[in-house]
Amino acid sequence: MWTPTDRALVGDFGSGQALSDDQFRLLEPLIPPPKPGGRPRTTDMRRMLDGLFYVVRTGCQWRHLPPPPAFPPWQTVYGYMRAFQKAGVWEAMRHHLLVLLREQEGREASPTAAIIDTQSVKTTEKGGPRGWDAAKKVWGRKRHIAVDTGGLLLGVLVHAANIQDADSAGALLNRIKGLYCWLQAVFADSIYNRPPMLLACFLLGLTLIIVRRIAGTGFIVLPRRWGVERSLGWFGRYRRLSKDYEELPEVSETMVTLAAIRLMLHRLAHPNRKRLPSP
């Protein structure tokens, strides 16, 4: 049942896109200042972020983003998304919010264990690298993610679906090991128990822990492995992630990162309410 509290959390745009005052206060210090010289910045950065989260949550095309005064022009929102992506701003935001959230929950800022897995998704006619995942029977790309034991995103790597999980895991672990120096263990399923993954863990000083399925049983929740599956389920609520609509894999990674930022913002600003209400 909808209550005034629920509606206040959902915001003005129907599905949790509008940032609350508390949420924007968390992001505002992380927004880069305008470049010196030239015309002064006239874009309302809060409305720009609202428009960007609107695209990620609703899955609408950039050109179908509601025009001003609802949001800045779609070209402006897209331009800031790409500029911030190239400058590493979204990754910095994700990392900062993850540290804040872990400390708010009474945990160490840097995790000591990660859980990794992939999700194969279909692509569209947009173009870009893609491949055939024979196991999942999907023509498209894989989202290779690493999360902490609480399901918070540590890193994401997007690549063609025909690349095996164990072959690309090393690149993902290289990304996150530099950010989380205390990382010691990696939980994964049996597909990762192959030489490329074992070599990557050895070179990075990580312990690979394989969580195997229990023979003779149906679906059961496996220790540790369920954490990353739950995170993929969280991302599934964002329609832009229902398929891979992007031409460039790095833009796909940004969309996953933005979904993670939105989830962590809600948990930080509303610690007593873990999930967004259903629209």
N, C-alpha and C positions, 0 to 999 in steps of 0.2 A: 504493500500500500504506500502510495506517495504521501510524503509529509513535507511541510515547509522546509525542514532541515535537509531532506533529500534534494529538493529542488534547488536549494542554495548551493549544495555541493555540485550538482550537475551543471549549473551555470546557465548562461543566456542562450547557448547554441545547441542545446538539446541532448548532447551525449558526452558531457564532461570536458568540452574543449576550452571553455572560458576559464582562464586562470583566476583563482581567487586572490584577494590581496595578500594573504599569507604565502601562497604559492609563488606569486610574482616577486615578493620580497626575497625569496630564496634564489631566484634566477637573476634578478636585476644586477647584483654585483658581478656576475659572470659574463654579462653582455659586453663585448669589446667596445671601447669608445670610438666615436667617429674618427676617420682619418684626418690628420691636420691639413689645413688648406682646403681650397675649393669651397663648394657650397656647404652650408651647415646641414646636418642631418634633420630632415623634417618628418621622417617615418616614426610613427608611434610604435615603439618596439614591443610594447605589451600586446597591441592589436596584431602586430606581425606574428608573434608567437601564438596567439589565439588562432590566427588563420592557418598557421603551419600544423598545429595540433588538430585543427578541424579537418584538414586534408588527410592526415594519418588515421584519424578515428573513423571518418565517414567514407573514406576511399574515393572521394570525388576527383574528377579530373582537375588539373590546375586551372584550366580555362573556365571551369564551372564553380570556382570559388566565389562565394557571394561578394559582389563588388562593394566599393565604398558606399556608405559609411560603415558597413558591417566589418570589413577588413580592408587593409591596403590592397592596391591592385595586385593581381596574381603574379605579374612579372616581378613586382617588388618582393613579395613573399618568397618566390622561387629563387630570386637573385640572392637574397640573404641566406637562404638555406644552403645554396651552393658555395657562397663565399665563406660562410662559417664552417662548412664541411671541409673545405680545402685548408682552412686555418686551424683545424683541430678543435674548434670551439665546442661542438656537440660532444666529442669524447671527453673534453675537460669538464663539461657540465655533468655528464654521466658519472665520471670518476668522483667528482666533488660530492654529488648527492649520495652516491653509494657510501662514501666514507662517513658522511653526516648521519645517514640512516643506520649504519652499523653501530656507530657510537651512541646514537639515541637508544638503540636496543640493548646497550650494555656490552657490546662485543668489541674486539680489537678492530682498529681501522682497516688493517690489511688482513685478508683471509689467509688461512693456511691450507685450505683444501678447495678444489674446484671440481665441478661436474661438467662433462662435455657430452654433446650429442648433436645430431644433425636433423634438419627437417627439409624434406624435398618438396618443392612447390612448383607449380606450373608457371610458365612465363606466357607472355602475350606476343603479338606480332611486332612489338616495339623494337626488338633486335637485341644485340649484345650477346655475350657468351652464354651458352646453354649446352645441355647434353642429356643423355638418356640414362636414368637410374633404373637398371634392370631389376633390382630388388623391389623397389616401390612402384615400378611401372609408371614412372613420371618423366615427361620430357620437360626439362626446365633447369632449375638451379637448386643448390643446397644452401641452407642457412646453417652455418656451423657456429654454435654458441657455447660459451663457457659461463657458468653461473657459480655463485658461492653456495654454501649449504642451505641458505635461506631462499635461494632462487633469484637473487639479484644479479643482473647482467654484469659480467666482468669483461667480456669482449665478444665480437662477432666477426665472422669471415664469410663472405658470400662468394660462391664459385659455381662452375658448371656441375650439373648433377652426376655426370659420368666420372667424376673424380672420387676415389674411394675415401672413406672417412679417415682411415689411418694415415693416408698419404698427405692429407691437408691439415691434419691436427697439429703438426709441428709448427706451421706458420701461425696458427692461432695461439698456441702456447708461447711462442716467441713474443707475440704482442702483449700478452697479459703478464708474463713473468717480469718484464721491465717495470710494470706499474705496481706489482704486488710482490715485493722481494721476499716476503715471508712464506710465499706459496711453497708447500712441501709435497702435497699429494694430489693426484688426479683420479677421480672416479669415472669409470666408463664401462660400456658394455663389451661383450666379447669380440665385436668386430674390430676393436682397437688393438687387440693382442697380436700385433704384427710388427715385423722389424722396423718399418719407418717410425712408428709411434714409440717403440721401445728405445730406438736410438735418440729420438727427440727428447724423451724424458731423461735419458742418461746424460745428454749434453747439458740439459737445463737443471740437473740435480733434483728431479722430481721422481716421486714414487708412483707408479701406475698401479691402481687397484681395480681389478676387473670384477664387476658385479654380475654374476652369471644368473641366468634364469634357472628356476628349480624344475628339474625334469619331471614330467608327469602331472603337471599342474596347469590350470588354465591361467586366466589373467589374475595376477596378484600384484600388489604394490611392493616393489623391490626396494630395499634400503638404499638411500642415496640417489639411485637412478630416478626415482619419482620426482625429485626436486627439479631437474631440468625439464622433465616432461610437463610439469605444472607451469613452468615459466613459458614454454612454448604454447600452452593453453591460454595463458594470460595474453600473449601477443596475438593469439587468434581472435581476440575481441576487437582488434583494430583492423578495419576492413581494407585498408591499404596493404595489409600483409596477407590478405586472403590468397593472393597470387603475387608473383613478382612482376609488377607493372613497370619497373624501371629499366632503362637501356643499359645503364652503367652499374656494375656490382657495388661500387663505392656508394652510390646513391641508395641502393637497397640496404646497405649496412647502416646508412644514416637513418632510414625509416625505422629499422629495428631499434636503433639507439634512441630515437625520439619517443618511441613507444615505451621504452624502459625509463626514460626521463619522466614521462607523464605518470607512470605508475609510482615511481619513487617520490615525486612531488606530492602526490595525494597522501602517501603514507607518512611523509614528513610533516605536512601541514595538518593532517587529521589522524594523529597516531592512534586514536581510539576507534577508528573506522577503517578497516583494512581494505575494503573493496568499494569500488564505485557502484552506486545503485544501477540496476538495469534500466535502460531508457524506455 
